[in-house]
Amino acid sequence: MSEWVAVQKSEHKDTRWVKHSHYRFAQGDALVPVLLAELSELLPFYPLAFVATEEGFQLVALQSIQPGINFYLNAEGRWRVPYVPSAYRSHPFMLAPKNADEYILCLDQASEFVVQDGTEGEPLFNEQTELTESVMQILDFLQQCQANKKNTQQAVDLLAKHNLIVPWPIEQAQQEASVPVKGVYQIDVAALKQLGGEALAELNQQAALELAYAQLHSKPRLKNFEQLAKLHQQEQQQAQTAEELDLDQLFGEQDEDMFRF
């Protein structure tokens, strides 16, 4: 369970952190919010979609169609494809809203990559009690992401304004039946083709047209999920077998040592 707190000199002058060596913290994410700025990197590997929120819709990359499972993560916590979504690359840091116009740097105190007592890793603050260069680089990246997040949401809102976001009828195979996946949305290509010149110009100006076509062109990536699901299942079975073998070695009967101390 994450424990996000604001980074403060008074509280974290002795706190250290280690660059994450795996992505197990993302293993339960079936989807992840993504940005306009990374569309070209996402397209070769991920199906893009929209999910409903209280405010409207949000752009996401699908990482499986099974809740609590991330097909893009292998058993060792490594990413299967070359591009890792931006939302994961700043861990264990994030930006959180302080007010309507200001964001503050936060740290996941529960992360294994945060060192509260010890000398491992590097400090958050230097001797002048300023953020170190490494942390400042992460903060700059997060600020860029936050700025693009606003642009991304404006594009999504514009697509919704023109009624271009509709349910995506994805089906998930379960045993011998197919079960529809609910809550996932796509671009209505028929409605997009019927838009007039003024509406298309508005969409193009806000990069919403680019986003619409990116979502449509990403849909074939969904076909990869069948193979990714098989890989995931195989790795789970292998891990379970390895665990059983380890338990046998640890607790199994050893006749020759049975009565020895």
C-alpha positions as CSV (number, residue, x, y, z in Angstrom):
1,M,0.0,0.0,0.0
2,S,1.4,3.4,-1.0
3,E,2.0,6.1,1.5
4,W,2.4,9.4,-0.3
5,V,3.7,12.4,1.7
6,A,4.9,15.8,0.6
7,V,8.7,16.1,0.4
8,Q,9.8,18.6,3.2
9,K,13.2,19.6,4.4
10,S,12.2,19.3,8.0
11,E,10.9,15.7,7.6
12,H,13.2,14.3,4.9
13,K,16.7,15.8,5.4
14,D,18.0,12.4,6.2
15,T,15.8,10.4,3.9
16,R,17.5,8.6,1.0
17,W,16.2,6.9,-2.1
18,V,17.3,4.3,-4.6
19,K,16.4,4.3,-8.4
20,H,13.8,1.5,-8.9
21,S,15.3,-1.7,-10.1
22,H,11.9,-3.3,-11.1
23,Y,8.3,-2.4,-11.7
24,R,6.5,-4.8,-9.4
25,F,4.7,-1.7,-7.9
26,A,2.7,-1.8,-11.2
27,Q,1.8,-5.4,-11.3
28,G,-1.8,-4.9,-10.4
29,D,-2.5,-2.2,-13.0
30,A,-4.7,-3.4,-15.8
31,L,-4.6,0.2,-17.2
32,V,-2.5,3.3,-16.8
33,P,-3.1,7.0,-17.6
34,V,-1.1,8.2,-20.6
35,L,-0.3,11.4,-22.3
36,L,-0.4,13.0,-25.7
37,A,3.4,13.5,-25.6
38,E,4.0,9.7,-25.6
39,L,1.5,8.6,-28.2
40,S,4.1,7.7,-30.8
41,E,6.0,5.6,-28.3
42,L,2.9,3.8,-27.1
43,L,1.3,3.0,-30.4
44,P,3.6,0.0,-31.4
45,F,2.9,-1.8,-28.1
46,Y,-0.3,-0.8,-26.3
47,P,-4.0,-0.5,-27.1
48,L,-5.2,2.9,-26.2
49,A,-8.7,3.5,-24.7
50,F,-10.8,5.8,-22.6
51,V,-12.3,5.2,-19.2
52,A,-15.1,7.1,-17.5
53,T,-14.4,9.4,-14.6
54,E,-16.5,11.7,-12.4
55,E,-15.4,14.6,-14.7
56,G,-15.8,12.9,-18.0
57,F,-13.2,10.6,-19.7
58,Q,-9.6,9.8,-19.3
59,L,-7.0,8.5,-21.8
60,V,-5.4,5.2,-20.8
61,A,-3.3,2.4,-22.1
62,L,-4.7,-1.0,-21.6
63,Q,-2.2,-3.5,-19.9
64,S,-4.7,-6.3,-19.7
65,I,-8.5,-6.8,-19.8
66,Q,-8.3,-8.7,-16.5
67,P,-8.7,-6.6,-13.3
68,G,-5.5,-6.6,-11.1
69,I,-3.2,-8.0,-13.8
70,N,-0.5,-6.3,-15.9
71,F,0.5,-8.4,-18.9
72,Y,3.4,-6.1,-19.6
73,L,5.3,-7.1,-16.5
74,N,7.2,-10.4,-16.3
75,A,7.8,-12.6,-13.3
76,E,11.0,-10.7,-12.4
77,G,9.3,-7.3,-12.5
78,R,10.8,-6.3,-15.8
79,W,8.9,-4.6,-18.5
80,R,8.2,-6.9,-21.6
81,V,8.3,-4.1,-24.2
82,P,10.8,-1.3,-24.9
83,Y,8.6,1.5,-23.8
84,V,7.5,2.0,-20.2
85,P,4.6,4.5,-19.8
86,S,5.6,7.8,-18.3
87,A,3.4,7.3,-15.2
88,Y,5.8,4.7,-13.9
89,R,9.2,6.2,-14.6
90,S,9.4,8.7,-11.7
91,H,8.7,6.1,-8.9
92,P,8.9,6.6,-5.9
93,F,8.0,10.3,-6.7
94,M,4.9,12.0,-7.9
95,L,3.3,15.4,-8.1
96,A,0.1,16.1,-6.1
97,P,-2.1,19.1,-6.2
98,K,-1.5,21.7,-3.4
99,N,-4.3,23.9,-4.8
100,A,-6.0,24.6,-8.1
101,D,-2.8,26.0,-9.7
102,E,0.1,24.6,-7.7
103,Y,1.6,21.1,-7.3
104,I,4.0,19.7,-4.8
105,L,6.6,16.9,-5.0
106,C,5.6,13.8,-3.0
107,L,7.3,10.6,-2.0
108,D,6.0,7.1,-1.4
109,Q,7.3,6.4,2.1
110,A,6.1,2.8,1.9
111,S,8.2,2.1,-1.2
112,E,11.1,-0.3,-0.9
113,F,13.1,2.3,-2.8
114,V,12.9,4.8,0.0
115,V,15.5,4.5,2.7
116,Q,14.5,6.1,6.0
117,D,17.4,4.8,8.1
118,G,20.7,3.9,6.4
119,T,23.3,4.9,3.9
120,E,22.0,3.1,0.8
121,G,21.1,5.2,-2.2
122,E,21.4,9.0,-2.4
123,P,19.8,11.8,-0.3
124,L,16.9,13.9,-1.3
125,F,18.6,17.1,-0.1
126,N,22.2,18.2,-0.4
127,E,24.3,19.9,2.3
128,Q,22.6,23.2,1.4
129,T,19.2,21.6,2.1
130,E,18.3,21.9,-1.5
131,L,16.9,19.1,-3.6
132,T,19.8,17.2,-5.2
133,E,20.4,17.3,-9.0
134,S,18.9,13.8,-9.4
135,V,15.7,14.7,-7.6
136,M,15.5,18.0,-9.5
137,Q,15.7,16.1,-12.8
138,I,12.7,13.9,-11.7
139,L,10.8,17.0,-10.6
140,D,11.4,18.6,-14.0
141,F,10.1,15.4,-15.7
142,L,7.0,15.4,-13.5
143,Q,6.3,19.0,-14.2
144,Q,6.5,18.3,-18.0
145,C,4.2,15.4,-17.5
146,Q,1.7,17.6,-15.5
147,A,1.7,20.3,-18.2
148,N,1.1,17.7,-20.9
149,K,-1.6,16.0,-18.8
150,K,-3.6,19.3,-19.0
151,N,-3.2,19.3,-22.8
152,T,-4.2,15.6,-23.0
153,Q,-7.3,16.2,-20.9
154,Q,-8.3,19.1,-23.1
155,A,-8.1,16.9,-26.2
156,V,-10.1,14.1,-24.5
157,D,-12.8,16.6,-23.4
158,L,-13.1,17.9,-26.9
159,L,-13.6,14.4,-28.3
160,A,-16.3,13.9,-25.7
161,K,-17.9,17.3,-26.6
162,H,-18.4,16.1,-30.2
163,N,-19.8,12.7,-28.9
164,L,-16.9,10.7,-30.4
165,I,-16.3,8.5,-27.3
166,V,-18.4,5.4,-27.2
167,P,-18.3,2.0,-25.4
168,W,-15.8,-0.5,-26.8
169,P,-17.3,-4.0,-26.9
170,I,-14.3,-6.0,-25.9
171,E,-14.9,-9.6,-24.9
172,Q,-12.7,-11.6,-22.5
173,A,-12.6,-15.4,-22.9
174,Q,-13.4,-17.3,-19.6
175,Q,-13.3,-21.0,-19.9
176,E,-15.6,-21.8,-22.8
177,A,-17.6,-18.5,-22.8
178,S,-16.9,-14.9,-23.7
179,V,-17.6,-12.2,-21.1
180,P,-17.9,-8.6,-22.1
181,V,-15.4,-6.1,-20.6
182,K,-17.2,-3.1,-19.2
183,G,-16.1,0.4,-18.7
184,V,-13.7,0.7,-21.7
185,Y,-14.4,3.3,-24.4
186,Q,-13.2,3.9,-28.0
187,I,-13.5,6.5,-30.8
188,D,-16.7,6.2,-32.9
189,V,-15.1,6.1,-36.3
190,A,-18.5,6.6,-38.1
191,A,-19.3,9.7,-36.1
192,L,-15.7,11.0,-36.8
193,K,-16.2,10.6,-40.5
194,Q,-19.5,12.6,-40.4
195,L,-18.0,15.7,-38.7
196,G,-18.0,18.9,-40.6
197,G,-15.0,21.0,-41.5
198,E,-15.3,23.4,-38.6
199,A,-15.5,20.7,-36.0
200,L,-12.5,18.9,-37.6
201,A,-10.5,22.1,-37.5
202,E,-11.3,22.5,-33.8
203,L,-10.2,19.0,-33.1
204,N,-7.0,19.4,-35.1
205,Q,-6.1,22.6,-33.3
206,Q,-6.2,20.9,-29.9
207,A,-4.4,17.7,-31.1
208,A,-7.7,15.9,-30.4
209,L,-7.8,14.6,-34.0
210,E,-4.4,13.2,-33.7
211,L,-5.5,11.4,-30.5
212,A,-8.7,10.1,-32.1
213,Y,-6.7,8.4,-34.9
214,A,-4.0,7.2,-32.5
215,Q,-6.7,5.4,-30.5
216,L,-8.2,3.8,-33.7
217,H,-4.7,2.7,-34.9
218,S,-3.8,1.2,-31.6
219,K,-6.8,-1.2,-31.5
220,P,-4.9,-4.1,-33.3
221,R,-2.5,-4.3,-30.3
222,L,-5.4,-5.9,-28.4
223,K,-4.7,-9.0,-30.4
224,N,-1.4,-9.4,-28.6
225,F,-3.2,-9.9,-25.3
226,E,-3.9,-13.6,-26.0
227,Q,-0.2,-14.3,-26.3
228,L,0.7,-12.1,-23.3
229,A,-1.9,-13.8,-21.2
230,K,-0.4,-17.2,-22.0
231,L,3.1,-15.9,-21.1
232,H,1.7,-14.5,-17.8
233,Q,0.0,-17.8,-17.0
234,Q,3.1,-19.8,-17.8
235,E,5.2,-17.6,-15.5
236,Q,2.7,-17.9,-12.7
237,Q,2.7,-21.7,-13.0
238,Q,6.5,-21.8,-13.1
239,A,6.8,-19.5,-10.0
240,Q,4.3,-21.7,-8.1
241,T,6.3,-24.9,-9.1
242,A,9.5,-23.3,-8.0
243,E,8.0,-22.2,-4.7
244,E,6.7,-25.8,-4.1
245,L,10.2,-27.1,-4.8
246,D,11.7,-24.7,-2.4
247,L,9.2,-25.7,0.3
248,D,10.0,-29.4,-0.3
249,Q,13.7,-28.7,0.2
250,L,13.1,-26.7,3.3
251,F,10.5,-28.8,5.0
252,G,10.6,-32.1,3.2
253,E,11.5,-35.3,5.0
254,Q,15.2,-36.2,5.1
255,D,15.5,-39.7,6.4
256,E,19.2,-39.6,7.2
257,D,18.8,-36.5,9.2
258,M,15.5,-37.4,10.9
259,F,16.9,-37.9,14.4
260,R,19.8,-35.6,14.3
261,F,20.1,-32.2,16.1
